[in-house]
Amino acid sequence: MGFLSLSSSSSSSSSSSSSSSSSTFFLLIPLIFPLLTLTTSQSSLCRTSCGDIPINYPLSIDDGCGSPYYRKILVCSNGQLQLRTPSGTYPIRSISYSDPHVLLSDPYMWNCLDGNNFRPTRPFSLDTSTHFSLSSLNDYLFFNCSPDHVVIAPQPVFCDRFPDRCDSSCDSASYLCRNLPECRSALASGTSCCSYYPKATESLRIMLKYCASYTSVYWRNVGSTPPYDQVPEYGIRVDFDIPVTTSCLRCQDVSKGGGRCGFDTQTQSFLCLCDEGNVTTYCKDPNVSWHSKKNGVVAGTVSAVSVAGAMGIGAGIWYYLRKVKAKAPVTHGVQNNENRLF
């Protein structure tokens, strides 16, 4: 009877160990499946437009697309493209890639409809760590500035008299003040206007501390050959760089597959985004074998590699559990340093 009792106990322990191992394996499944879906959670289609504005390299509205220099700066919301900056989010009117720049609207700035109703405003600013910069084609007009705190004078005369202080004056003889775009006579008589180009956000902030309001005017090129014909329009022109690399040019080469330049969302290293998946070279690279056809572009790591890696981990854990089952002593459910998994 003692033998039968021992056999029953051993069988029960074995069954318990097997059940415990199986349970542990199934508990580990939630840890494995995130590895299978990691790529999916990083994946997105590289949209090529927002509303009627084309989105091309190096810009993007989807993470992993374009250049990492412009990561998460543009946002497309309800068909409206916007630029994120430290001072707020601003609607984008247009983008030029031949003469790389973005045209913004600032709803807080003065406009023709305001007339002498100077609403509270805030200074526009850019993140200096990005590859965006304020264009020199912008002019800023300031209204009703305090003469006790701001140097307001006809700049040509002032600069002749004080050349060392020329950059600090607000030009009251500005052409734009006398010819406001679209509304030449929007300001009532007695309202002062002067033109000043702030070289830093801080100088703009100080100007607005002593002025009622301001607006930005950029000079739009309407001629195709030098000297360009220019017309003034309200808005902010922001210039950007287009990083050119051998890897990106090779990726975009139609003869090599015509992929899209992107980057790994974790390492920010270059990736060529192809219909079949992602590679670090180009879409028609003979050294790359596609395991499965994907719809759209995956802007992360290659799915096949991630799945294979996760399956390998799962197989390793399964093998380990079998080994534990074979060698683990009978403990009647008590966990000790010999049979613990972690």
Protein Blocks (a to p, Z undefined) as FASTA:
>chain_A
ZZmmmmmmmmmmmmmmmmmmmmmmmmmmmmmmmmmmmmmmmgccddfbehjaccddfbdf
behiajfklgokbcceehiacdddfkbccddfbdcfklgcdddddfkbccfklmmaccdd
ddddddfkbccdcdfkbccddehiafklpccddfklmmmmmmmlmmmpccfkbfklmmcg
hilmlpcghiacdddddfbfklmmmmmmmpfbdcddddddfbfbdcddddddeddddddd
ddddfklmmmmpmknnopaddddfklopacdddfkbccfkbfklmkbccfbdcehjddbd
dfklmmmmmmmmmmmmmmmmmmmmmmpcceehpacfklcfZZ
